[in-house]
Amino acid sequence: MTLAVPAVPALIPANTIASYSDLGKHAQCKRAWWLSTYRRLRPLDEPPTGPLPFGSRIHAALEAYYDGTVPSPVLAWSALMAHEYAVDESNGGMHTASLDKESKLGHTMLEGYLEWVDESGEDAKYEVIGVEDQLQQYLSMEVRVDGEDYVVSVLVRGKLDRRLRRKSDGAVLVGDFKTTASVAETAIADQLASPQPRLYLMLERAHAPQDQWSAGFVITMLRKVLRTKTSNPPYYMRLEHTVTPVELEAYTARLRGAVEDLATTQLRLDAGRDPREVAYFNPGWWCKTCPFKLACDLMQTQPAGAEAMLSDLYYEGDVWARYLAAAPGETGDASPNF
C-alpha cells in the first residue's frame, strides 16, 4: 500500500510517547488524556496528600532501601515526610493535618513491611538486579485516519520498581509494589490480571540478552492500614506469576490496539478536529478524583468559562518528568536528602 503524505505532521516528538498510565487514561476518558497529556496541563495547587502522592512516596522509600541508599525504608520515609512538611510550612501549613495522618500510616506500613520480609523470608528468594530501571521500545504501525494513511512510531515507556533474579533457577522477573486497601481474593485477582506488569515484562524481554529467561512478574501488595488491635492480617502479600509466550503475545496485540487508538486521537487533534468529538469525556467513578472535574463540568455549559478556569488554575508542565527526574537527593533543595 502506498502511504499518502499526511496533510498534518505525524505525531509530534513531545507527545509520541505512551506509558501504562497514559494508555489507561486515554482508554478511561479521552478528555482527561487530552487535558493532561496532549495539552500538558497540571493544577497550580496540587495537594501533597492523597492516593497518588502517598503511593509515590512509599515507592520512593522502598526504592531508596533496595538500591542501598538507606538501611531502612522507614528512614527514607522520614526524610520524605520532613521535606513535605517543610514545603507545606512555607505555603502556610494548609495540609498539616492530612500530612500527619499519611506520615503515621506510611511509617506503620513500612515498619511492618520490614518485619514481614524478615519473618517470611520472602526477600531471600530473590536477588535484586535493578531498581527503578527505565525501559522503552518503539512501536511502529500504519494508521488510517479520516481517509489518510500514516506511519506512526510511538515510544512506549515503563519504569520498573525492581528487576529480580529468582535464586532457585536464575529466572528474571519484573517486580512491582502496590499500595492497596485490601488483599482480598478480588484484589489479588485484579493484580494478577493487570496489563501493567505484562507491559513491563514485554519491555524487559525486548532488552534482555538472548540467554536470559525473563519468566514473569512479582507483585508485592502493602495494605494501607495502621495494624491496630481491631484490624485483621494479612497486611502484606507477594504474588508471583509466570507469563507464557502465548499470553504475552496476546497482551502485545492488545497493546498495539491501545496505542493505535491513542495515535488516532492525537492525529485527529493535530488536524484541528473538535476535541469534544474526538477527545470526548466519559463519566464514571474516576471523575471524583479527576484534577479537571470542575473545568470538565463547565465545558458542557460554558466552554469559554472552562478555558478561563484552565488558564487561571493550571500550568503547562512536563508530562514525562517521572522518567527524567534525578534520584531523590540529587537535585539540591528540590528533593529530600536521605
C-alpha positions as CSV (number, residue, x, y, z in Angstrom):
1,M,0.0,0.0,0.0
2,T,1.3,3.4,-0.9
3,L,1.1,5.8,2.0
4,A,-0.1,9.3,1.3
5,V,1.8,12.3,2.6
6,P,-0.3,13.3,5.6
7,A,-1.9,16.8,5.5
8,V,-0.6,17.4,9.0
9,P,2.7,16.3,10.6
10,A,2.8,12.8,12.1
11,L,2.9,12.6,15.9
12,I,4.9,15.5,17.3
13,P,8.0,14.3,19.2
14,A,6.9,15.6,22.6
15,N,3.7,13.5,22.5
16,T,5.0,10.4,20.7
17,I,5.1,8.6,24.0
18,A,2.8,6.2,25.8
19,S,3.2,4.9,29.3
20,Y,0.9,2.4,31.0
21,S,-0.9,5.2,32.9
22,D,-1.1,7.3,29.8
23,L,-2.7,4.5,27.8
24,G,-5.0,3.7,30.7
25,K,-6.1,7.3,31.0
26,H,-6.9,7.5,27.3
27,A,-9.0,4.3,27.4
28,Q,-10.8,5.6,30.5
29,C,-11.6,9.1,29.5
30,K,-10.2,10.8,26.4
31,R,-10.9,14.3,27.7
32,A,-8.7,13.7,30.8
33,W,-5.9,12.4,28.5
34,W,-6.4,15.5,26.2
35,L,-6.1,17.9,29.1
36,S,-3.3,16.2,31.0
37,T,-1.1,14.6,28.2
38,Y,-1.9,16.4,24.9
39,R,-2.2,19.9,26.5
40,R,0.2,19.0,29.4
41,L,-1.9,20.8,32.0
42,R,-1.2,20.5,35.7
43,P,-3.1,22.1,38.6
44,L,-1.2,25.0,40.1
45,D,-2.3,23.8,43.6
46,E,-1.7,20.1,43.7
47,P,-2.3,18.7,47.2
48,P,0.7,16.8,48.7
49,T,-1.6,14.1,50.1
50,G,-4.0,11.6,48.6
51,P,-3.6,8.1,47.0
52,L,-1.2,9.2,44.2
53,P,1.3,11.3,46.3
54,F,1.1,8.8,49.1
55,G,1.8,5.8,46.8
56,S,4.7,7.7,45.1
57,R,6.3,8.4,48.5
58,I,6.0,4.7,49.5
59,H,7.6,3.7,46.2
60,A,10.4,6.3,46.7
61,A,11.1,5.0,50.2
62,L,11.3,1.4,49.0
63,E,13.5,2.4,46.1
64,A,16.0,4.1,48.4
65,Y,16.0,1.0,50.5
66,Y,16.5,-1.6,47.7
67,D,19.1,0.5,45.9
68,G,21.2,0.7,49.0
69,T,20.8,4.4,49.7
70,V,19.4,3.8,53.2
71,P,19.4,0.8,55.5
72,S,15.7,1.0,56.1
73,P,12.7,2.4,54.1
74,V,11.4,3.9,57.3
75,L,14.4,6.3,57.3
76,A,13.7,7.3,53.7
77,W,10.1,7.8,54.6
78,S,11.0,10.1,57.5
79,A,13.2,12.2,55.1
80,L,10.5,12.4,52.5
81,M,7.9,13.5,55.0
82,A,10.2,16.1,56.5
83,H,10.6,17.5,53.1
84,E,6.8,17.6,52.6
85,Y,6.3,19.3,56.0
86,A,8.9,21.9,55.1
87,V,7.2,22.7,51.8
88,D,3.8,22.8,53.4
89,E,5.0,25.1,56.1
90,S,6.4,27.5,53.5
91,N,2.9,27.5,52.0
92,G,1.1,28.4,55.2
93,G,0.7,24.8,56.6
94,M,-2.6,24.2,54.8
95,H,-2.1,20.4,54.7
96,T,-0.5,19.6,58.1
97,A,-3.4,17.6,59.4
98,S,-3.6,15.3,56.3
99,L,0.2,15.0,56.2
100,D,0.1,13.9,59.9
101,K,-2.3,11.1,59.0
102,E,-0.3,9.9,56.0
103,S,3.0,10.2,57.8
104,K,1.8,7.8,60.6
105,L,0.3,5.4,58.1
106,G,3.3,5.2,55.9
107,H,5.7,4.7,58.8
108,T,3.5,1.9,60.1
109,M,3.2,0.2,56.7
110,L,7.0,0.3,56.0
111,E,8.0,-0.7,59.5
112,G,5.6,-3.7,59.3
113,Y,6.9,-4.5,55.8
114,L,10.5,-5.0,57.1
115,E,9.1,-7.3,59.9
116,W,7.1,-9.2,57.3
117,V,10.0,-9.8,54.8
118,D,12.2,-10.8,57.8
119,E,9.7,-13.3,59.2
120,S,8.5,-14.7,55.9
121,G,11.9,-14.9,54.2
122,E,10.3,-13.5,51.0
123,D,13.2,-11.3,50.0
124,A,15.7,-14.2,50.5
125,K,14.1,-15.9,47.4
126,Y,15.4,-13.1,45.0
127,E,18.5,-11.2,44.1
128,V,17.8,-7.5,43.3
129,I,19.5,-6.8,39.9
130,G,17.8,-3.4,39.1
131,V,15.9,-0.7,40.9
132,E,13.7,1.9,39.0
133,D,15.1,0.8,35.7
134,Q,13.7,2.8,32.8
135,L,12.9,0.7,29.6
136,Q,11.4,1.8,26.3
137,Q,10.6,0.5,22.9
138,Y,9.2,2.0,19.7
139,L,6.1,0.5,18.2
140,S,5.6,1.4,14.5
141,M,2.4,0.9,12.7
142,E,0.2,2.2,9.9
143,V,-2.9,4.2,11.0
144,R,-5.7,5.2,8.7
145,V,-7.4,8.4,9.9
146,D,-10.2,10.2,8.1
147,G,-9.2,8.7,4.8
148,E,-5.5,9.3,5.0
149,D,-2.8,6.7,5.8
150,Y,0.0,7.5,8.2
151,V,3.0,5.7,9.5
152,V,3.5,6.4,13.2
153,S,6.2,5.4,15.7
154,V,5.2,5.6,19.3
155,L,7.7,5.3,22.1
156,V,6.3,3.0,24.9
157,R,7.9,3.6,28.2
158,G,8.0,1.8,31.5
159,K,9.7,2.4,34.9
160,L,10.2,-0.9,36.7
161,D,10.1,-0.8,40.5
162,R,12.6,-3.7,40.6
163,R,14.2,-6.4,38.4
164,L,14.7,-9.6,40.3
165,R,16.6,-12.8,39.7
166,R,15.0,-15.9,41.3
167,K,17.7,-17.7,43.2
168,S,16.1,-21.2,42.7
169,D,16.5,-21.2,38.9
170,G,18.0,-17.9,37.7
171,A,14.8,-16.6,36.1
172,V,14.4,-12.9,35.8
173,L,11.2,-11.3,36.9
174,V,9.9,-7.7,36.9
175,G,8.8,-6.5,40.4
176,D,6.1,-4.0,41.2
177,F,4.9,-2.6,44.6
178,K,1.3,-1.8,45.1
179,T,-0.3,0.1,48.0
180,T,-3.8,-1.2,48.3
181,A,-6.9,-1.0,50.6
182,S,-7.3,-4.8,50.5
183,V,-5.5,-8.1,49.9
184,A,-8.8,-10.0,49.5
185,E,-9.2,-12.5,46.7
186,T,-10.8,-10.0,44.4
187,A,-7.9,-7.5,44.8
188,I,-5.4,-10.3,44.2
189,A,-7.2,-11.4,41.0
190,D,-7.2,-7.8,39.8
191,Q,-3.5,-7.5,40.3
192,L,-2.7,-10.8,38.6
193,A,-4.9,-9.8,35.6
194,S,-3.4,-6.3,35.3
195,P,-1.8,-5.4,32.0
196,Q,0.8,-3.2,33.7
197,P,3.3,-6.0,34.7
198,R,2.9,-7.6,31.3
199,L,3.9,-4.3,29.6
200,Y,7.0,-4.2,31.8
201,L,7.8,-7.8,31.0
202,M,7.4,-7.1,27.3
203,L,9.9,-4.2,27.6
204,E,12.2,-6.4,29.7
205,R,12.2,-9.2,27.2
206,A,12.9,-6.8,24.3
207,H,16.1,-5.6,26.0
208,A,17.2,-8.9,27.6
209,P,20.2,-10.9,26.5
210,Q,19.4,-14.0,24.4
211,D,20.4,-16.4,27.2
212,Q,18.2,-14.7,29.8
213,W,14.9,-16.3,30.9
214,S,12.5,-13.4,31.6
215,A,9.9,-15.5,33.2
216,G,7.2,-13.2,34.6
217,F,6.5,-10.8,37.3
218,V,6.3,-10.4,41.1
219,I,3.7,-8.0,42.7
220,T,4.2,-7.0,46.4
221,M,1.0,-5.7,47.9
222,L,1.1,-3.4,51.0
223,R,-2.2,-2.7,52.7
224,K,-3.0,0.8,53.7
225,V,-3.8,0.0,57.3
226,L,-2.4,1.0,60.7
227,R,-2.4,-2.6,62.0
228,T,-4.3,-1.8,65.2
229,K,-5.7,-4.4,67.5
230,T,-9.0,-4.3,65.6
231,S,-7.5,-4.9,62.2
232,N,-7.0,-8.3,60.7
233,P,-4.0,-9.7,58.8
234,P,-2.6,-10.3,56.3
235,Y,-1.2,-6.9,55.8
236,Y,1.3,-7.9,53.0
237,M,1.1,-10.2,50.1
238,R,3.6,-11.2,47.4
239,L,2.3,-12.7,44.1
240,E,4.4,-14.4,41.5
241,H,3.2,-15.2,38.0
242,T,4.9,-16.9,35.1
243,V,3.8,-15.4,31.7
244,T,3.8,-17.8,28.8
245,P,4.8,-16.7,25.3
246,V,1.2,-17.1,24.1
247,E,-0.1,-14.9,27.0
248,L,2.5,-12.2,26.3
249,E,1.7,-12.3,22.5
250,A,-2.0,-11.7,23.4
251,Y,-1.1,-8.8,25.6
252,T,1.2,-7.3,22.9
253,A,-1.7,-7.4,20.4
254,R,-3.9,-5.6,22.9
255,L,-1.1,-3.0,23.5
256,R,-0.8,-2.3,19.8
257,G,-4.5,-1.8,19.6
258,A,-4.4,0.7,22.5
259,V,-1.5,2.6,21.0
260,E,-3.3,2.8,17.7
261,D,-6.4,4.2,19.4
262,L,-4.2,6.8,21.1
263,A,-2.4,7.7,17.9
264,T,-5.6,8.1,16.0
265,T,-7.0,10.5,18.6
266,Q,-3.8,12.6,18.5
267,L,-3.7,12.7,14.7
268,R,-7.2,14.0,14.6
269,L,-6.5,16.6,17.2
270,D,-3.3,17.7,15.3
271,A,-5.5,18.1,12.2
272,G,-7.8,20.5,14.1
273,R,-10.7,18.3,14.8
274,D,-13.1,19.4,17.6
275,P,-11.8,17.9,20.9
276,R,-15.5,17.5,22.0
277,E,-15.8,15.0,19.2
278,V,-12.5,13.1,19.2
279,A,-11.4,13.6,22.8
280,Y,-14.8,13.3,24.4
281,F,-15.4,12.9,28.1
282,N,-16.5,9.6,29.6
283,P,-18.1,10.0,33.1
284,G,-17.5,7.3,35.7
285,W,-16.2,6.7,39.3
286,W,-12.9,8.2,38.3
287,C,-14.4,11.7,37.9
288,K,-14.4,12.1,41.7
289,T,-10.6,12.3,41.8
290,C,-10.0,13.8,38.4
291,P,-8.0,17.1,38.7
292,F,-10.0,18.6,35.8
293,K,-13.5,17.8,37.2
294,L,-14.7,21.4,37.7
295,A,-13.4,22.6,34.3
296,C,-14.8,19.5,32.6
297,D,-18.3,20.1,34.1
298,L,-18.1,23.7,33.0
299,M,-17.3,22.7,29.4
300,Q,-20.8,21.3,29.0
301,T,-22.5,24.7,29.5
302,Q,-19.8,27.4,29.4
303,P,-16.8,26.5,27.2
304,A,-15.3,29.9,27.4
305,G,-15.6,29.9,31.2
306,A,-13.9,26.4,31.3
307,E,-11.0,27.7,29.2
308,A,-10.6,30.7,31.6
309,M,-10.5,28.3,34.5
310,L,-7.9,26.2,32.9
311,S,-5.8,29.3,32.2
312,D,-6.1,30.6,35.8
313,L,-5.8,27.4,37.8
314,Y,-3.4,25.2,35.7
315,Y,0.0,25.4,34.1
316,E,1.8,23.6,31.3
317,G,4.1,21.1,32.8
318,D,6.4,18.2,31.8
319,V,4.3,15.1,31.1
320,W,7.3,12.8,31.3
321,A,9.1,14.3,34.4
322,R,8.8,10.9,36.2
323,Y,11.0,9.3,33.5
324,L,13.6,12.1,33.5
325,A,13.8,13.1,37.2
326,A,17.0,12.6,39.1
327,A,17.0,10.3,42.1
328,P,16.0,11.9,45.4
329,G,18.8,13.9,46.9
330,E,20.4,14.7,43.6
331,T,18.7,18.0,42.9
332,G,19.6,20.1,45.9
333,D,16.8,21.7,47.8
334,A,14.1,20.4,45.5
335,S,14.4,16.9,46.9
336,P,14.8,15.3,50.3
337,N,18.2,14.2,51.5
338,F,18.3,10.5,52.6
